[in-house]
């Protein structure tokens, strides 16, 4: 069970209240990756072609930089600052963040962008 796609969930990602696996699963779900329990494989038939070609299996956005970079690049220009504009997120303090926090911020921003472009109720 995934948490609902809400601003509270986005804050929970940023504040590390949601574990890494669940963060990845949220992105995978909204990219279109679906796990088939019966045959224990990933179905990527609903995944956009460039993602499906480069990542036939859902990538780990926290452990690996390249898929996170692709995720960043897939956010429309107008949505790049949603963490700041919609959430009022001030960022992490220098010396208190690592690649983990940076990748989580990218994932959170991508999900906010998804919410905006797909008109998801973002209470």
Secondary structure, 3 states (H helix, E strand, C coil): CCCCCCHHHHHHHHCCCCCHHHHHHHHHHHHCCEEECCCCEEECCCCCHHHHHHCCCCCCCCCCHHHHHHHHHCCCHHHCCHHHHHHCCCCCCCCCCCHHHHHHHHHHHHHHHHHHHCCCCCC
